[in-house]
Protein backbone atom coordinates (compact mmCIF):
# COMPACT_ATOMS: atom_id res chain seq x y z
CA UNK A 1 0.00 0.00 0.00
CA UNK A 2 1.32 3.45 -0.97
CA UNK A 3 0.40 6.33 1.32
CA UNK A 4 0.52 10.11 0.93
CA UNK A 5 0.03 12.64 3.71
CA UNK A 6 -1.51 15.96 2.67
CA UNK A 7 -1.10 19.13 4.71
CA UNK A 8 -1.78 22.72 3.77
CA UNK A 9 -0.73 24.33 7.03
CA UNK A 10 1.67 22.08 8.93
CA UNK A 11 5.43 21.72 8.70
CA UNK A 12 6.86 18.56 7.11
CA UNK A 13 8.31 17.59 10.48
CA UNK A 14 5.15 18.30 12.46
CA UNK A 15 5.27 16.24 15.62
CA UNK A 16 1.99 14.37 15.08
CA UNK A 17 2.16 14.01 11.31
CA UNK A 18 5.81 13.05 10.88
CA UNK A 19 7.28 11.80 14.14
CA UNK A 20 4.17 9.90 15.19
CA UNK A 21 1.92 8.90 12.29
CA UNK A 22 4.38 8.68 9.40
CA UNK A 23 7.08 6.85 11.37
CA UNK A 24 4.46 4.44 12.74
CA UNK A 25 3.12 3.73 9.26
CA UNK A 26 6.67 3.31 7.96
CA UNK A 27 7.04 0.23 10.17
CA UNK A 28 4.48 -1.53 7.99
CA UNK A 29 4.28 0.35 4.67
CA UNK A 30 7.34 1.03 2.52
CA UNK A 31 6.21 3.83 0.20
CA UNK A 32 5.16 6.97 2.06
CA UNK A 33 4.99 10.52 0.71
CA UNK A 34 4.08 13.84 2.27
CA UNK A 35 2.94 16.91 0.34
CA UNK A 36 3.44 20.08 2.38
CA UNK A 37 4.26 23.79 2.06
CA UNK A 38 7.91 24.33 1.14
CA UNK A 39 10.33 25.32 -1.57
CA UNK A 40 12.27 22.17 -2.44
CA UNK A 41 11.46 18.46 -2.74
CA UNK A 42 13.67 16.11 -0.73
CA UNK A 43 13.82 12.69 0.92
CA UNK A 44 14.17 12.48 4.70
CA UNK A 45 16.67 10.31 6.55
CA UNK A 46 13.79 7.91 7.23
CA UNK A 47 13.14 7.45 3.50
CA UNK A 48 9.98 9.59 3.38
CA UNK A 49 9.59 11.39 0.04
CA UNK A 50 8.66 15.06 0.52
CA UNK A 51 6.90 16.96 -2.27
CA UNK A 52 6.54 20.71 -1.78
CA UNK A 53 4.35 23.52 -3.10
CA UNK A 54 4.98 27.24 -2.42
CA UNK A 55 3.48 28.28 0.95
CA UNK A 56 0.38 30.46 0.96
CA UNK A 57 1.08 34.20 1.08
CA UNK A 58 -1.62 34.89 3.66
CA UNK A 59 -4.40 33.16 5.59
CA UNK A 60 -6.82 33.92 2.72
CA UNK A 61 -4.49 32.54 0.02
CA UNK A 62 -6.03 29.06 -0.27
CA UNK A 63 -7.07 28.30 -3.86
CA UNK A 64 -3.64 28.32 -5.54
CA UNK A 65 -1.91 26.12 -2.92
CA UNK A 66 -4.71 23.55 -3.15
CA UNK A 67 -4.44 23.42 -6.94
CA UNK A 68 -0.71 22.83 -6.55
CA UNK A 69 -1.33 20.09 -3.99
CA UNK A 70 -3.89 18.36 -6.22
CA UNK A 71 -1.59 18.32 -9.24
CA UNK A 72 1.33 16.90 -7.27
CA UNK A 73 -0.85 14.32 -5.51
CA UNK A 74 -2.59 13.17 -8.68
CA UNK A 75 0.75 12.38 -10.33
CA UNK A 76 1.75 10.18 -7.38
CA UNK A 77 -1.35 7.98 -7.71
CA UNK A 78 -1.10 6.33 -4.28
CA UNK A 79 -3.60 4.03 -2.57
CA UNK A 80 -4.45 6.22 0.45
CA UNK A 81 -4.40 10.01 0.83
CA UNK A 82 -4.39 11.14 4.46
CA UNK A 83 -5.33 14.82 4.91
CA UNK A 84 -4.90 17.03 7.98
CA UNK A 85 -7.10 20.10 7.35
CA UNK A 86 -10.50 20.73 5.74
CA UNK A 87 -8.93 22.34 2.66
CA UNK A 88 -6.37 19.57 2.14
CA UNK A 89 -9.16 17.04 2.69
CA UNK A 90 -11.20 18.77 -0.01
CA UNK A 91 -8.25 18.00 -2.29
CA UNK A 92 -8.44 14.38 -1.09
CA UNK A 93 -12.13 14.15 -2.05
CA UNK A 94 -11.27 15.32 -5.57
CA UNK A 95 -8.47 12.76 -5.75
CA UNK A 96 -10.91 10.05 -4.70
CA UNK A 97 -13.27 11.08 -7.49
CA UNK A 98 -10.44 11.18 -10.05
CA UNK A 99 -8.46 8.10 -8.99
CA UNK A 100 -10.81 5.90 -6.97
CA UNK A 101 -8.38 5.94 -4.02
CA UNK A 102 -9.13 5.72 -0.28
CA UNK A 103 -9.07 8.91 1.79
CA UNK A 104 -8.61 9.66 5.49
CA UNK A 105 -9.54 12.87 7.28
CA UNK A 106 -7.30 13.48 10.30
CA UNK A 107 -8.90 16.18 12.44
CA UNK A 108 -6.69 17.29 15.32
CA UNK A 109 -8.26 20.74 15.71
CA UNK A 110 -11.67 22.34 16.28
CA UNK A 111 -11.66 23.65 12.71
CA UNK A 112 -15.07 25.44 12.50
CA UNK A 113 -14.39 27.28 15.75
CA UNK A 114 -10.81 28.08 14.75
CA UNK A 115 -11.41 29.24 11.17
CA UNK A 116 -14.43 31.36 12.07
CA UNK A 117 -12.29 33.49 14.40
CA UNK A 118 -10.90 35.22 11.30
CA UNK A 119 -14.33 36.68 10.44
CA UNK A 120 -14.93 39.09 13.33
CA UNK A 121 -18.55 40.27 13.52
CA UNK A 122 -19.88 37.38 11.41
CA UNK A 123 -18.04 34.70 13.42
CA UNK A 124 -21.20 32.82 14.51
CA UNK A 125 -22.75 32.30 11.05
CA UNK A 126 -19.31 31.49 9.59
CA UNK A 127 -18.73 28.86 12.26
CA UNK A 128 -22.02 27.18 11.32
CA UNK A 129 -21.20 27.41 7.61
CA UNK A 130 -17.72 25.89 8.12
CA UNK A 131 -19.24 23.14 10.26
CA UNK A 132 -21.62 22.24 7.42
CA UNK A 133 -18.72 22.37 4.94
CA UNK A 134 -16.63 20.04 7.12
CA UNK A 135 -19.65 17.75 7.57
CA UNK A 136 -20.24 17.48 3.81
CA UNK A 137 -16.58 16.57 3.32
CA UNK A 138 -16.47 14.21 6.29
CA UNK A 139 -19.25 12.08 4.87
CA UNK A 140 -16.93 11.27 1.95
CA UNK A 141 -14.08 10.01 4.15
CA UNK A 142 -13.31 6.30 4.14
CA UNK A 143 -11.99 6.85 7.64
CA UNK A 144 -11.80 9.74 10.11
CA UNK A 145 -9.18 9.83 12.83
CA UNK A 146 -9.32 12.42 15.58
CA UNK A 147 -7.84 13.30 18.95
CA UNK A 148 -10.51 13.35 21.67
CA UNK A 149 -13.96 12.02 22.57
CA UNK A 150 -15.71 15.34 21.84
CA UNK A 151 -14.54 15.21 18.23
CA UNK A 152 -15.21 11.47 17.95
CA UNK A 153 -18.83 12.04 18.97
CA UNK A 154 -19.16 14.94 16.52
CA UNK A 155 -17.92 12.93 13.54
CA UNK A 156 -19.85 9.77 14.42
CA UNK A 157 -23.07 11.69 13.77
CA UNK A 158 -22.38 11.41 10.04
CA UNK A 159 -19.59 8.84 9.54
CA UNK A 160 -19.42 5.46 11.28
CA UNK A 161 -15.72 4.90 10.54
CA UNK A 162 -14.12 7.07 13.23
CA UNK A 163 -11.01 6.14 15.20
CA UNK A 164 -9.77 7.89 18.34
CA UNK A 165 -6.02 8.51 17.92
CA UNK A 166 -5.01 10.93 20.70
CA UNK A 167 -1.90 13.07 20.44
CA UNK A 168 0.01 11.19 23.13
CA UNK A 169 3.83 11.43 23.20
CA UNK A 170 6.28 8.90 21.81
CA UNK A 171 8.08 7.15 24.67
CA UNK A 172 11.71 6.24 24.08
CA UNK A 173 12.81 2.69 24.82
CA UNK A 174 15.24 3.95 27.43
CA UNK A 175 13.94 5.72 30.54
CA UNK A 176 14.06 9.52 30.52
CA UNK A 177 16.92 10.67 32.77
CA UNK A 178 16.72 14.05 34.46
CA UNK A 179 19.77 16.17 35.23
CA UNK A 180 20.33 17.01 38.88
CA UNK A 181 19.66 20.75 39.02
CA UNK A 182 19.69 22.49 42.41
CA UNK A 183 17.91 25.70 41.42
CA UNK A 184 14.14 25.31 40.90
CA UNK A 185 13.72 25.41 37.12
CA UNK A 186 10.44 26.07 35.30
CA UNK A 187 9.87 25.64 31.58
CA UNK A 188 7.38 26.52 28.87
CA UNK A 189 7.62 24.77 25.48
CA UNK A 190 5.67 25.99 22.44
CA UNK A 191 4.66 29.10 20.54
CA UNK A 192 4.79 32.22 22.69
CA UNK A 193 1.33 33.79 22.55
CA UNK A 194 -0.93 35.77 24.86
CA UNK A 195 -3.70 33.12 24.79
CA UNK A 196 -1.24 30.48 26.00
CA UNK A 197 -0.71 32.39 29.21
CA UNK A 198 2.82 33.65 28.56
CA UNK A 199 2.20 37.15 29.89
CA UNK A 200 0.31 35.76 32.90
CA UNK A 201 3.39 33.65 33.67
CA UNK A 202 5.63 36.73 33.47
CA UNK A 203 3.27 38.61 35.78
CA UNK A 204 3.40 35.65 38.17
CA UNK A 205 7.21 35.58 38.12
CA UNK A 206 7.17 39.18 39.34
CA UNK A 207 5.23 38.03 42.43
CA UNK A 208 7.48 35.06 43.28
CA UNK A 209 9.56 35.83 46.38
CA UNK A 210 11.95 32.90 46.03
CA UNK A 211 15.07 34.30 44.37
CA UNK A 212 16.90 31.25 42.99
CA UNK A 213 14.28 30.15 40.42
CA UNK A 214 15.13 29.87 36.73
CA UNK A 215 12.55 30.23 33.94
CA UNK A 216 13.08 28.87 30.41
CA UNK A 217 10.79 29.68 27.47
CA UNK A 218 11.43 27.35 24.53
CA UNK A 219 9.82 28.44 21.26
CA UNK A 220 9.27 31.45 19.00
CA UNK A 221 7.15 34.52 19.61
CA UNK A 222 4.23 34.44 17.18
CA UNK A 223 4.08 38.22 16.73
CA UNK A 224 6.62 41.03 17.03
CA UNK A 225 4.08 43.07 19.01
CA UNK A 226 3.75 40.42 21.71
CA UNK A 227 7.52 39.92 21.81
CA UNK A 228 8.00 43.66 22.40
CA UNK A 229 5.33 43.65 25.13
CA UNK A 230 7.05 40.79 26.97
CA UNK A 231 10.56 42.20 26.72
CA UNK A 232 9.40 45.62 27.91
CA UNK A 233 7.77 44.02 30.96
CA UNK A 234 10.96 42.08 31.69
CA UNK A 235 13.08 45.22 31.28
CA UNK A 236 10.80 47.22 33.58
CA UNK A 237 9.88 44.65 36.23
CA UNK A 238 11.92 41.42 35.98
CA UNK A 239 15.55 42.52 35.64
CA UNK A 240 16.50 40.57 38.77
CA UNK A 241 14.90 37.31 37.53
CA UNK A 242 16.73 34.49 35.71
CA UNK A 243 14.69 34.25 32.49
CA UNK A 244 15.86 32.63 29.23
CA UNK A 245 14.17 32.71 25.80
CA UNK A 246 15.66 30.14 23.39
CA UNK A 247 13.66 31.03 20.27
CA UNK A 248 12.76 28.23 17.86
CA UNK A 249 15.05 25.22 18.22
CA UNK A 250 15.19 21.73 16.60
CA UNK A 251 12.66 19.24 17.98
CA UNK A 252 15.25 16.94 19.57
CA UNK A 253 16.99 19.81 21.39
CA UNK A 254 13.82 20.51 23.38
CA UNK A 255 14.56 17.42 25.47
CA UNK A 256 17.92 18.88 26.57
CA UNK A 257 15.97 21.68 28.25
CA UNK A 258 13.30 19.36 29.65
CA UNK A 259 16.03 17.34 31.40
CA UNK A 260 16.87 20.44 33.43
CA UNK A 261 13.28 21.42 34.32
CA UNK A 262 11.40 20.61 37.50
CA UNK A 263 7.98 21.85 36.32
CA UNK A 264 6.33 22.96 33.09
CA UNK A 265 3.64 25.55 32.39
CA UNK A 266 0.37 24.71 30.57
CA UNK A 267 -1.47 27.97 31.29
CA UNK A 268 -3.95 28.07 28.39
CA UNK A 269 -6.43 30.93 28.68
CA UNK A 270 -10.21 30.43 29.01
CA UNK A 271 -11.13 32.98 26.32
CA UNK A 272 -10.36 30.28 23.76
CA UNK A 273 -13.13 27.63 23.80
CA UNK A 274 -10.81 25.16 22.06
CA UNK A 275 -8.30 25.32 24.90
CA UNK A 276 -10.92 24.73 27.58
CA UNK A 277 -12.07 21.56 25.78
CA UNK A 278 -8.70 20.06 24.85
CA UNK A 279 -6.08 17.66 26.12
CA UNK A 280 -2.96 19.79 25.53
CA UNK A 281 -0.15 17.74 23.99
CA UNK A 282 2.34 19.74 26.08
CA UNK A 283 0.77 18.23 29.18
CA UNK A 284 1.76 14.72 28.07
CA UNK A 285 5.16 15.83 26.79
CA UNK A 286 6.00 17.28 30.19
CA UNK A 287 4.77 14.14 31.94
CA UNK A 288 6.81 11.93 29.58
CA UNK A 289 9.92 13.89 30.61
CA UNK A 290 9.25 13.56 34.36
CA UNK A 291 8.36 17.24 34.56
CA UNK A 292 5.68 18.28 37.06
CA UNK A 293 2.73 20.31 35.76
CA UNK A 294 1.46 23.79 36.53
CA UNK A 295 -1.76 23.69 34.52
CA UNK A 296 -4.98 25.60 33.91
CA UNK A 297 -7.86 24.22 35.94
CA UNK A 298 -9.90 23.09 32.91
CA UNK A 299 -11.90 19.81 32.92
CA UNK A 300 -9.66 17.72 30.65
CA UNK A 301 -6.45 19.02 32.22
CA UNK A 302 -7.86 18.45 35.72
CA UNK A 303 -8.85 14.85 34.96
CA UNK A 304 -5.33 13.97 33.85
CA UNK A 305 -3.32 15.89 36.46
CA UNK A 306 -5.47 14.79 39.41
CA UNK A 307 -5.58 11.15 38.33
CA UNK A 308 -1.81 11.03 37.85
CA UNK A 309 -1.02 13.29 40.85
CA UNK A 310 1.46 14.94 38.49
CA UNK A 311 1.22 18.63 39.36
CA UNK A 312 -0.81 21.61 40.50
CA UNK A 313 -3.86 23.28 38.97
CA UNK A 314 -4.17 27.06 38.87
CA UNK A 315 -6.67 29.73 37.95
CA UNK A 316 -5.48 30.47 34.42
CA UNK A 317 -6.14 34.22 34.50
CA UNK A 318 -4.60 34.79 37.94
CA UNK A 319 -0.88 35.63 38.22
CA UNK A 320 -1.30 35.24 41.99
CA UNK A 321 -2.52 31.65 41.59
CA UNK A 322 0.34 30.81 39.22
CA UNK A 323 2.90 32.44 41.53
CA UNK A 324 1.57 30.43 44.48
CA UNK A 325 2.07 27.20 42.51
CA UNK A 326 5.63 28.22 41.58
CA UNK A 327 6.39 28.93 45.25
CA UNK A 328 4.93 25.58 46.41
CA UNK A 329 6.90 23.54 43.89
CA UNK A 330 10.15 25.45 44.32
CA UNK A 331 10.00 25.16 48.13
CA UNK A 332 9.75 21.35 48.02
CA UNK A 333 11.77 20.01 45.09
CA UNK A 334 11.59 16.43 46.35
CA UNK A 335 7.79 16.51 46.22
CA UNK A 336 7.97 18.21 42.80
CA UNK A 337 10.27 15.45 41.51
CA UNK A 338 7.82 12.84 42.85
CA UNK A 339 4.99 14.53 40.89
CA UNK A 340 7.16 14.30 37.77
CA UNK A 341 7.84 10.61 38.40
CA UNK A 342 4.13 9.89 38.89
CA UNK A 343 3.30 11.67 35.64
CA UNK A 344 5.92 9.61 33.82
CA UNK A 345 4.50 6.35 35.17
CA UNK A 346 0.99 7.33 34.02
CA UNK A 347 2.28 8.16 30.53
CA UNK A 348 4.14 4.84 30.44
CA UNK A 349 0.96 3.02 31.44
CA UNK A 350 -1.67 4.88 29.41
CA UNK A 351 -0.84 8.19 27.73
CA UNK A 352 1.76 7.12 25.16
CA UNK A 353 1.90 6.85 21.38
CA UNK A 354 2.20 3.03 21.28
CA UNK A 355 -1.49 2.89 22.28
CA UNK A 356 -2.34 5.28 19.43
CA UNK A 357 -0.10 3.53 16.91
CA UNK A 358 -2.15 0.34 17.22
CA UNK A 359 -5.36 2.28 16.53
CA UNK A 360 -3.85 4.06 13.52
CA UNK A 361 -2.55 0.81 12.00
CA UNK A 362 -5.93 -0.80 12.67
CA UNK A 363 -7.66 1.93 10.63
CA UNK A 364 -5.26 1.35 7.73
CA UNK A 365 -5.78 -2.41 7.98
CA UNK A 366 -9.49 -1.88 7.43
CA UNK A 367 -8.78 0.17 4.31
CA UNK A 368 -6.43 -2.36 2.71
C-alpha positions, 0 to 999 in steps of 0.5 A: 500500500502506498500512502501520501500525507496531505497538509496545507498548514503544517510543517513537514516535520510536524510532531503528530504528522511526521514523528508519530503517524508517518514513522508508525506507518513506515514500520508496515508500509514502505512507500510513504509521501508527504505533500506540504508547504515548502520550496524544495522536494527532498527525501528524509533520513527515514526514506519519506519522500517530501513533495513541496508547493509554495506556501500560501502568502496569507491566511486567505491565500487558499485556492492556488496552494490547493491546486498545486497540492492536487496536481502533485498528488494526482501524479503520485497515484497512491492508494491512500491520501491522508489529509490534515485540514479541511482544505487539504481534505477537499483535495483528497475528495477530488483525488478520490473522485479522479483516482478511486483511491481511499481517503482519510480525514485526520482532524486534530483541531476544532476547525469550524471554531478556529477558522471562524475566528478570522471573520470578526462580527460574522463569526457565529454564522461562519462557524455554522457554515464551516461546520456544514462544509466540514460535515459534507466533506467528512461524509466522503471520508473512508476513515476519520481519525481524531484526537478526543472524545468530543470530536469522535462524537461529533464525527460519528453523527455522520460517519461510522468509521471514526477512530480515536487517535489521541496526540500522546507522546512517543516514549523512548525505549530507554527511561528519561533521565533528568539532570540534577539541578539544584535551582528550581527550574520552570519551563514553557515549550511551544509558541509564545502567545498571549492566549497560551498564558505567557504574559500571565506567567511573566506577571506571576514571576514578578510576584514570586519571592523565592530568588533562585528560580530559573525560567526557560521559554522554549519556542518562537514569539508568534508576533513582534508586538507580543515579543515587544510587550514581553521584553518591555515588561521584563526590562521594567519589572523582571531585571532581577529574575533568571529568564531565558528565551531560546527562540525556535530550536530543533525538535530533539533539542527541546529534550535537553531543556526538559532534562533540566526542568522541575515543572512545566507551564500549561497555562492556556487561557479560558477565552479560547473555547478550544483550549478549555475543551482540549487535552494539551499535547504539552501536558503529556510531553511534560509528563513523559519527561518527568516534569511536574505540571502547573496547569490551567484548571480546565476539565480535561487538564484536571482529569489527567493531572489529578488522576496522575497526581502529576502537578498543580492546577491554577486559575489560568487568569490569575498571576497570583494563583500561578505564583503560588504554585511556583512557590509551592513547587520550588519550596519542596523540590523532592515533592515536585520530583515525585509529581514528575515521576508519577506523571511519567508512570501514568504516561508509560501506562496509558498516555503514550503513542504506542497505544495510538499507533495500534489504533492508527494501524488498525484503521489502515488495515481496514482500508487495505 
